[in-house]
């Protein structure tokens, strides 16, 4: 995992979210670089994704939970 603003992939989450933990484990299995951003640190993100997390994002594309490893790989184009 990388915390760099130039990374193309973002996993939006919040602390204490067990579904977010599952999504993070799936993303980490892909070995890609991504940002891990807590929506509670930003009011706009909390408003947008508060009822939807975890959400995996690349640019304008969004992969909403629930997703599995196959759906994630399809989203990544692998």
Gaussian input, Z-matrix of N, CA and C with variables (Angstrom, degrees):
# hf/3-21g

backbone

0 1
 N
 C     1     B1
 C     2     B2     1     A1
 N     3     B3     2     A2     1     D1
 C     4     B4     3     A3     2     D2
 C     5     B5     4     A4     3     D3
 N     6     B6     5     A5     4     D4
 C     7     B7     6     A6     5     D5
 C     8     B8     7     A7     6     D6
 N     9     B9     8     A8     7     D7
 C    10    B10     9     A9     8     D8
 C    11    B11    10    A10     9     D9
 N    12    B12    11    A11    10    D10
 C    13    B13    12    A12    11    D11
 C    14    B14    13    A13    12    D12
 N    15    B15    14    A14    13    D13
 C    16    B16    15    A15    14    D14
 C    17    B17    16    A16    15    D15
 N    18    B18    17    A17    16    D16
 C    19    B19    18    A18    17    D17
 C    20    B20    19    A19    18    D18
 N    21    B21    20    A20    19    D19
 C    22    B22    21    A21    20    D20
 C    23    B23    22    A22    21    D21
 N    24    B24    23    A23    22    D22
 C    25    B25    24    A24    23    D23
 C    26    B26    25    A25    24    D24
 N    27    B27    26    A26    25    D25
 C    28    B28    27    A27    26    D26
 C    29    B29    28    A28    27    D27
 N    30    B30    29    A29    28    D28
 C    31    B31    30    A30    29    D29
 C    32    B32    31    A31    30    D30
 N    33    B33    32    A32    31    D31
 C    34    B34    33    A33    32    D32
 C    35    B35    34    A34    33    D33
 N    36    B36    35    A35    34    D34
 C    37    B37    36    A36    35    D35
 C    38    B38    37    A37    36    D36
 N    39    B39    38    A38    37    D37
 C    40    B40    39    A39    38    D38
 C    41    B41    40    A40    39    D39
 N    42    B42    41    A41    40    D40
 C    43    B43    42    A42    41    D41
 C    44    B44    43    A43    42    D42
 N    45    B45    44    A44    43    D43
 C    46    B46    45    A45    44    D44
 C    47    B47    46    A46    45    D45
 N    48    B48    47    A47    46    D46
 C    49    B49    48    A48    47    D47
 C    50    B50    49    A49    48    D48
 N    51    B51    50    A50    49    D49
 C    52    B52    51    A51    50    D50
 C    53    B53    52    A52    51    D51
 N    54    B54    53    A53    52    D52
 C    55    B55    54    A54    53    D53
 C    56    B56    55    A55    54    D54
 N    57    B57    56    A56    55    D55
 C    58    B58    57    A57    56    D56
 C    59    B59    58    A58    57    D57
 N    60    B60    59    A59    58    D58
 C    61    B61    60    A60    59    D59
 C    62    B62    61    A61    60    D60
 N    63    B63    62    A62    61    D61
 C    64    B64    63    A63    62    D62
 C    65    B65    64    A64    63    D63
 N    66    B66    65    A65    64    D64
 C    67    B67    66    A66    65    D65
 C    68    B68    67    A67    66    D66
 N    69    B69    68    A68    67    D67
 C    70    B70    69    A69    68    D68
 C    71    B71    70    A70    69    D69
 N    72    B72    71    A71    70    D70
 C    73    B73    72    A72    71    D71
 C    74    B74    73    A73    72    D72
 N    75    B75    74    A74    73    D73
 C    76    B76    75    A75    74    D74
 C    77    B77    76    A76    75    D75
 N    78    B78    77    A77    76    D76
 C    79    B79    78    A78    77    D77
 C    80    B80    79    A79    78    D78
 N    81    B81    80    A80    79    D79
 C    82    B82    81    A81    80    D80
 C    83    B83    82    A82    81    D81
 N    84    B84    83    A83    82    D82
 C    85    B85    84    A84    83    D83
 C    86    B86    85    A85    84    D84
 N    87    B87    86    A86    85    D85
 C    88    B88    87    A87    86    D86
 C    89    B89    88    A88    87    D87
 N    90    B90    89    A89    88    D88
 C    91    B91    90    A90    89    D89
 C    92    B92    91    A91    90    D90
 N    93    B93    92    A92    91    D91
 C    94    B94    93    A93    92    D92
 C    95    B95    94    A94    93    D93
 N    96    B96    95    A95    94    D94
 C    97    B97    96    A96    95    D95
 C    98    B98    97    A97    96    D96
 N    99    B99    98    A98    97    D97
 C   100   B100    99    A99    98    D98
 C   101   B101   100   A100    99    D99
 N   102   B102   101   A101   100   D100
 C   103   B103   102   A102   101   D101
 C   104   B104   103   A103   102   D102
 N   105   B105   104   A104   103   D103
 C   106   B106   105   A105   104   D104
 C   107   B107   106   A106   105   D105
 N   108   B108   107   A107   106   D106
 C   109   B109   108   A108   107   D107
 C   110   B110   109   A109   108   D108
 N   111   B111   110   A110   109   D109
 C   112   B112   111   A111   110   D110
 C   113   B113   112   A112   111   D111
 N   114   B114   113   A113   112   D112
 C   115   B115   114   A114   113   D113
 C   116   B116   115   A115   114   D114
 N   117   B117   116   A116   115   D115
 C   118   B118   117   A117   116   D116
 C   119   B119   118   A118   117   D117
 N   120   B120   119   A119   118   D118
 C   121   B121   120   A120   119   D119
 C   122   B122   121   A121   120   D120
 N   123   B123   122   A122   121   D121
 C   124   B124   123   A123   122   D122
 C   125   B125   124   A124   123   D123
 N   126   B126   125   A125   124   D124
 C   127   B127   126   A126   125   D125
 C   128   B128   127   A127   126   D126
 N   129   B129   128   A128   127   D127
 C   130   B130   129   A129   128   D128
 C   131   B131   130   A130   129   D129
 N   132   B132   131   A131   130   D130
 C   133   B133   132   A132   131   D131
 C   134   B134   133   A133   132   D132
 N   135   B135   134   A134   133   D133
 C   136   B136   135   A135   134   D134
 C   137   B137   136   A136   135   D135
 N   138   B138   137   A137   136   D136
 C   139   B139   138   A138   137   D137
 C   140   B140   139   A139   138   D138
 N   141   B141   140   A140   139   D139
 C   142   B142   141   A141   140   D140
 C   143   B143   142   A142   141   D141
 N   144   B144   143   A143   142   D142
 C   145   B145   144   A144   143   D143
 C   146   B146   145   A145   144   D144
 N   147   B147   146   A146   145   D145
 C   148   B148   147   A147   146   D146
 C   149   B149   148   A148   147   D147
 N   150   B150   149   A149   148   D148
 C   151   B151   150   A150   149   D149
 C   152   B152   151   A151   150   D150
 N   153   B153   152   A152   151   D151
 C   154   B154   153   A153   152   D152
 C   155   B155   154   A154   153   D153
 N   156   B156   155   A155   154   D154
 C   157   B157   156   A156   155   D155
 C   158   B158   157   A157   156   D156
 N   159   B159   158   A158   157   D157
 C   160   B160   159   A159   158   D158
 C   161   B161   160   A160   159   D159
 N   162   B162   161   A161   160   D160
 C   163   B163   162   A162   161   D161
 C   164   B164   163   A163   162   D162
 N   165   B165   164   A164   163   D163
 C   166   B166   165   A165   164   D164
 C   167   B167   166   A166   165   D165
 N   168   B168   167   A167   166   D166
 C   169   B169   168   A168   167   D167
 C   170   B170   169   A169   168   D168
 N   171   B171   170   A170   169   D169
 C   172   B172   171   A171   170   D170
 C   173   B173   172   A172   171   D171
 N   174   B174   173   A173   172   D172
 C   175   B175   174   A174   173   D173
 C   176   B176   175   A175   174   D174
 N   177   B177   176   A176   175   D175
 C   178   B178   177   A177   176   D176
 C   179   B179   178   A178   177   D177
 N   180   B180   179   A179   178   D178
 C   181   B181   180   A180   179   D179
 C   182   B182   181   A181   180   D180
 N   183   B183   182   A182   181   D181
 C   184   B184   183   A183   182   D182
 C   185   B185   184   A184   183   D183
 N   186   B186   185   A185   184   D184
 C   187   B187   186   A186   185   D185
 C   188   B188   187   A187   186   D186
 N   189   B189   188   A188   187   D187
 C   190   B190   189   A189   188   D188
 C   191   B191   190   A190   189   D189
 N   192   B192   191   A191   190   D190
 C   193   B193   192   A192   191   D191
 C   194   B194   193   A193   192   D192
 N   195   B195   194   A194   193   D193
 C   196   B196   195   A195   194   D194
 C   197   B197   196   A196   195   D195
 N   198   B198   197   A197   196   D196
 C   199   B199   198   A198   197   D197
 C   200   B200   199   A199   198   D198
 N   201   B201   200   A200   199   D199
 C   202   B202   201   A201   200   D200
 C   203   B203   202   A202   201   D201
 N   204   B204   203   A203   202   D202
 C   205   B205   204   A204   203   D203
 C   206   B206   205   A205   204   D204
 N   207   B207   206   A206   205   D205
 C   208   B208   207   A207   206   D206
 C   209   B209   208   A208   207   D207
 N   210   B210   209   A209   208   D208
 C   211   B211   210   A210   209   D209
 C   212   B212   211   A211   210   D210
 N   213   B213   212   A212   211   D211
 C   214   B214   213   A213   212   D212
 C   215   B215   214   A214   213   D213
 N   216   B216   215   A215   214   D214
 C   217   B217   216   A216   215   D215
 C   218   B218   217   A217   216   D216
 N   219   B219   218   A218   217   D217
 C   220   B220   219   A219   218   D218
 C   221   B221   220   A220   219   D219
 N   222   B222   221   A221   220   D220
 C   223   B223   222   A222   221   D221
 C   224   B224   223   A223   222   D222
 N   225   B225   224   A224   223   D223
 C   226   B226   225   A225   224   D224
 C   227   B227   226   A226   225   D225
 N   228   B228   227   A227   226   D226
 C   229   B229   228   A228   227   D227
 C   230   B230   229   A229   228   D228
 N   231   B231   230   A230   229   D229
 C   232   B232   231   A231   230   D230
 C   233   B233   232   A232   231   D231

   B1=1.4428
   B2=1.5151
   B3=1.3102
   B4=1.4488
   B5=1.5178
   B6=1.3136
   B7=1.4613
   B8=1.5163
   B9=1.3137
   B10=1.4436
   B11=1.5194
   B12=1.3275
   B13=1.4579
   B14=1.5232
   B15=1.3332
   B16=1.4580
   B17=1.5294
   B18=1.3205
   B19=1.4551
   B20=1.5241
   B21=1.3289
   B22=1.4627
   B23=1.5231
   B24=1.3206
   B25=1.4618
   B26=1.5200
   B27=1.3374
   B28=1.4629
   B29=1.5220
   B30=1.3281
   B31=1.4588
   B32=1.5227
   B33=1.3344
   B34=1.4588
   B35=1.5139
   B36=1.3200
   B37=1.4632
   B38=1.5191
   B39=1.3166
   B40=1.4521
   B41=1.5219
   B42=1.3098
   B43=1.4654
   B44=1.5262
   B45=1.3202
   B46=1.4544
   B47=1.5105
   B48=1.3087
   B49=1.4662
   B50=1.5301
   B51=1.3299
   B52=1.4691
   B53=1.5234
   B54=1.3278
   B55=1.4666
   B56=1.5274
   B57=1.3230
   B58=1.4674
   B59=1.5241
   B60=1.3268
   B61=1.4670
   B62=1.5241
   B63=1.3259
   B64=1.4722
   B65=1.5237
   B66=1.3354
   B67=1.4647
   B68=1.5218
   B69=1.3268
   B70=1.4632
   B71=1.5278
   B72=1.3115
   B73=1.4659
   B74=1.5279
   B75=1.3300
   B76=1.4678
   B77=1.5275
   B78=1.3340
   B79=1.4657
   B80=1.5230
   B81=1.3179
   B82=1.4614
   B83=1.5246
   B84=1.3156
   B85=1.4674
   B86=1.5234
   B87=1.3261
   B88=1.4641
   B89=1.5212
   B90=1.3165
   B91=1.4696
   B92=1.5277
   B93=1.3394
   B94=1.4639
   B95=1.5213
   B96=1.3292
   B97=1.4586
   B98=1.5209
   B99=1.3208
   B100=1.4548
   B101=1.5207
   B102=1.3208
   B103=1.4582
   B104=1.5170
   B105=1.2976
   B106=1.4646
   B107=1.5243
   B108=1.3455
   B109=1.4584
   B110=1.5248
   B111=1.3344
   B112=1.4627
   B113=1.5265
   B114=1.3305
   B115=1.4617
   B116=1.5233
   B117=1.3186
   B118=1.4715
   B119=1.5228
   B120=1.3296
   B121=1.4597
   B122=1.5238
   B123=1.3510
   B124=1.4571
   B125=1.5296
   B126=1.3225
   B127=1.4692
   B128=1.5275
   B129=1.3209
   B130=1.4691
   B131=1.5225
   B132=1.3398
   B133=1.4664
   B134=1.5234
   B135=1.3288
   B136=1.4629
   B137=1.5229
   B138=1.3217
   B139=1.4645
   B140=1.5297
   B141=1.3243
   B142=1.4682
   B143=1.5248
   B144=1.3384
   B145=1.4629
   B146=1.5290
   B147=1.3181
   B148=1.4602
   B149=1.5148
   B150=1.3172
   B151=1.4610
   B152=1.5288
   B153=1.3308
   B154=1.4650
   B155=1.5195
   B156=1.3337
   B157=1.4612
   B158=1.5215
   B159=1.3088
   B160=1.4610
   B161=1.5269
   B162=1.3257
   B163=1.4600
   B164=1.5220
   B165=1.3355
   B166=1.4616
   B167=1.5215
   B168=1.3304
   B169=1.4622
   B170=1.5221
   B171=1.3264
   B172=1.4686
   B173=1.5205
   B174=1.3247
   B175=1.4609
   B176=1.5215
   B177=1.3285
   B178=1.4698
   B179=1.5274
   B180=1.3220
   B181=1.4681
   B182=1.5219
   B183=1.3390
   B184=1.4575
   B185=1.5247
   B186=1.3141
   B187=1.4606
   B188=1.5232
   B189=1.3311
   B190=1.4628
   B191=1.5158
   B192=1.3234
   B193=1.4499
   B194=1.5170
   B195=1.3282
   B196=1.4688
   B197=1.5238
   B198=1.3371
   B199=1.4596
   B200=1.5116
   B201=1.3369
   B202=1.4631
   B203=1.5226
   B204=1.3173
   B205=1.4688
   B206=1.5237
   B207=1.3268
   B208=1.4669
   B209=1.5295
   B210=1.3173
   B211=1.4637
   B212=1.5248
   B213=1.3153
   B214=1.4583
   B215=1.5226
   B216=1.3163
   B217=1.4653
   B218=1.5204
   B219=1.3258
   B220=1.4619
   B221=1.5305
   B222=1.3176
   B223=1.4625
   B224=1.5281
   B225=1.3307
   B226=1.4682
   B227=1.5249
   B228=1.3271
   B229=1.4608
   B230=1.5098
   B231=1.3462
   B232=1.4706
   B233=1.4998
   A1=108.77
   A2=114.77
   A3=120.43
   A4=108.21
   A5=116.76
   A6=120.93
   A7=107.93
   A8=116.34
   A9=123.26
   A10=107.67
   A11=117.85
   A12=120.96
   A13=113.26
   A14=119.08
   A15=120.85
   A16=112.55
   A17=118.08
   A18=121.95
   A19=108.89
   A20=116.13
   A21=121.08
   A22=113.30
   A23=118.75
   A24=121.98
   A25=110.94
   A26=115.31
   A27=121.12
   A28=108.85
   A29=116.03
   A30=121.59
   A31=106.90
   A32=115.81
   A33=120.73
   A34=108.62
   A35=115.83
   A36=122.24
   A37=108.63
   A38=115.78
   A39=122.43
   A40=108.20
   A41=116.17
   A42=120.94
   A43=110.32
   A44=116.01
   A45=121.38
   A46=114.85
   A47=117.56
   A48=122.70
   A49=108.05
   A50=117.50
   A51=119.61
   A52=111.88
   A53=118.61
   A54=120.60
   A55=110.57
   A56=116.27
   A57=120.87
   A58=110.61
   A59=116.73
   A60=120.92
   A61=110.82
   A62=116.61
   A63=120.85
   A64=109.76
   A65=116.71
   A66=120.72
   A67=110.87
   A68=117.15
   A69=120.63
   A70=110.53
   A71=117.42
   A72=120.75
   A73=110.70
   A74=117.43
   A75=120.84
   A76=110.76
   A77=116.68
   A78=120.84
   A79=110.33
   A80=117.49
   A81=120.33
   A82=112.27
   A83=118.27
   A84=121.22
   A85=111.75
   A86=117.90
   A87=121.17
   A88=112.15
   A89=117.67
   A90=123.79
   A91=112.98
   A92=117.83
   A93=120.35
   A94=109.16
   A95=116.15
   A96=121.19
   A97=107.99
   A98=116.57
   A99=120.51
   A100=109.31
   A101=114.80
   A102=120.83
   A103=108.11
   A104=115.67
   A105=123.85
   A106=104.40
   A107=117.55
   A108=121.08
   A109=110.83
   A110=115.09
   A111=121.75
   A112=108.58
   A113=116.88
   A114=120.46
   A115=112.56
   A116=117.71
   A117=120.74
   A118=112.41
   A119=116.96
   A120=121.02
   A121=112.31
   A122=117.47
   A123=121.55
   A124=108.62
   A125=116.97
   A126=121.33
   A127=112.49
   A128=117.64
   A129=120.88
   A130=110.16
   A131=116.75
   A132=120.11
   A133=111.14
   A134=116.72
   A135=120.34
   A136=110.55
   A137=117.00
   A138=121.41
   A139=110.84
   A140=115.86
   A141=120.40
   A142=113.03
   A143=117.32
   A144=120.96
   A145=114.26
   A146=118.05
   A147=121.30
   A148=115.40
   A149=117.79
   A150=121.48
   A151=112.16
   A152=117.37
   A153=120.85
   A154=115.11
   A155=117.98
   A156=119.12
   A157=111.08
   A158=116.35
   A159=128.12
   A160=111.75
   A161=115.03
   A162=122.12
   A163=107.43
   A164=115.92
   A165=122.05
   A166=106.75
   A167=116.91
   A168=121.42
   A169=110.78
   A170=114.21
   A171=121.73
   A172=106.07
   A173=116.13
   A174=119.95
   A175=110.40
   A176=116.37
   A177=121.97
   A178=112.15
   A179=117.01
   A180=121.32
   A181=110.14
   A182=115.59
   A183=120.93
   A184=109.67
   A185=115.30
   A186=122.03
   A187=106.77
   A188=115.16
   A189=121.15
   A190=110.74
   A191=115.86
   A192=122.81
   A193=108.16
   A194=119.36
   A195=126.70
   A196=111.90
   A197=115.03
   A198=121.40
   A199=108.41
   A200=115.06
   A201=120.31
   A202=109.05
   A203=116.65
   A204=121.49
   A205=111.40
   A206=117.69
   A207=120.98
   A208=110.95
   A209=117.49
   A210=120.94
   A211=111.05
   A212=116.54
   A213=120.69
   A214=110.27
   A215=117.50
   A216=120.27
   A217=111.19
   A218=117.25
   A219=120.73
   A220=110.01
   A221=117.02
   A222=122.10
   A223=110.52
   A224=116.00
   A225=121.56
   A226=112.58
   A227=116.35
   A228=119.94
   A229=113.84
   A230=116.52
   A231=120.70
   A232=112.12
   D1=141.25
   D2=-179.42
   D3=-127.65
   D4=144.88
   D5=177.86
   D6=-116.48
   D7=75.59
   D8=-175.48
   D9=-135.95
   D10=132.13
   D11=-174.84
   D12=-66.35
   D13=-12.61
   D14=179.58
   D15=-86.52
   D16=-3.81
   D17=179.96
   D18=-71.98
   D19=135.40
   D20=-174.47
   D21=-78.37
   D22=-20.94
   D23=-175.31
   D24=-109.81
   D25=142.55
   D26=179.38
   D27=-135.67
   D28=135.00
   D29=170.46
   D30=-109.35
   D31=112.21
   D32=176.05
   D33=-85.75
   D34=134.17
   D35=-174.26
   D36=-151.73
   D37=-176.75
   D38=166.61
   D39=-148.73
   D40=157.06
   D41=-179.72
   D42=-64.30
   D43=143.22
   D44=177.41
   D45=80.43
   D46=8.43
   D47=-179.59
   D48=-96.51
   D49=106.43
   D50=-176.82
   D51=-66.84
   D52=-31.20
   D53=176.05
   D54=-66.83
   D55=-34.97
   D56=176.68
   D57=-64.51
   D58=-38.12
   D59=177.34
   D60=-63.38
   D61=-40.49
   D62=178.27
   D63=-65.41
   D64=-45.18
   D65=179.15
   D66=-61.83
   D67=-41.57
   D68=178.97
   D69=-61.47
   D70=-42.04
   D71=178.55
   D72=-61.79
   D73=-40.35
   D74=177.88
   D75=-63.77
   D76=-45.27
   D77=-179.48
   D78=-63.96
   D79=-41.53
   D80=-179.02
   D81=-66.03
   D82=-25.65
   D83=176.02
   D84=-66.55
   D85=-21.34
   D86=-179.17
   D87=-81.55
   D88=-16.89
   D89=179.55
   D90=63.41
   D91=25.28
   D92=174.90
   D93=-89.51
   D94=160.20
   D95=172.95
   D96=-83.48
   D97=136.31
   D98=179.21
   D99=-154.95
   D100=160.72
   D101=173.68
   D102=-94.09
   D103=146.96
   D104=179.68
   D105=-119.44
   D106=102.47
   D107=-171.54
   D108=-116.49
   D109=126.63
   D110=177.13
   D111=-81.64
   D112=119.76
   D113=-177.10
   D114=-66.42
   D115=-20.78
   D116=-179.45
   D117=-69.79
   D118=-13.45
   D119=178.47
   D120=-84.66
   D121=-1.46
   D122=-174.73
   D123=-147.78
   D124=117.63
   D125=-176.20
   D126=-61.03
   D127=-36.36
   D128=-179.71
   D129=-66.84
   D130=-44.43
   D131=178.10
   D132=-65.69
   D133=-39.39
   D134=178.91
   D135=-61.92
   D136=-40.71
   D137=178.17
   D138=-66.03
   D139=-43.97
   D140=-176.00
   D141=-72.02
   D142=-43.85
   D143=-171.02
   D144=-113.11
   D145=2.61
   D146=-173.84
   D147=-52.81
   D148=-36.80
   D149=-178.94
   D150=-98.54
   D151=2.79
   D152=-171.75
   D153=-118.14
   D154=-12.37
   D155=-173.58
   D156=-63.54
   D157=150.26
   D158=0.35
   D159=-77.48
   D160=149.49
   D161=176.29
   D162=-132.76
   D163=130.63
   D164=177.78
   D165=-104.91
   D166=128.62
   D167=-170.42
   D168=-128.29
   D169=141.25
   D170=168.57
   D171=-134.85
   D172=109.83
   D173=-178.26
   D174=58.56
   D175=-119.64
   D176=-179.77
   D177=-90.76
   D178=-8.82
   D179=-178.19
   D180=-85.02
   D181=137.60
   D182=-179.29
   D183=-130.89
   D184=133.86
   D185=175.27
   D186=-113.86
   D187=107.84
   D188=-176.66
   D189=-89.35
   D190=147.47
   D191=174.43
   D192=-68.14
   D193=140.83
   D194=8.86
   D195=-87.79
   D196=141.17
   D197=170.29
   D198=-141.55
   D199=152.71
   D200=178.94
   D201=-113.18
   D202=-177.67
   D203=-176.95
   D204=-60.09
   D205=-40.55
   D206=-179.23
   D207=-65.72
   D208=-42.48
   D209=178.66
   D210=-66.44
   D211=-37.44
   D212=177.64
   D213=-65.20
   D214=-45.25
   D215=178.92
   D216=-63.63
   D217=-37.52
   D218=176.16
   D219=-63.36
   D220=-42.58
   D221=177.61
   D222=-60.58
   D223=-39.98
   D224=-179.50
   D225=-76.96
   D226=-15.59
   D227=-178.85
   D228=78.83
   D229=27.21
   D230=178.26
   D231=-103.00

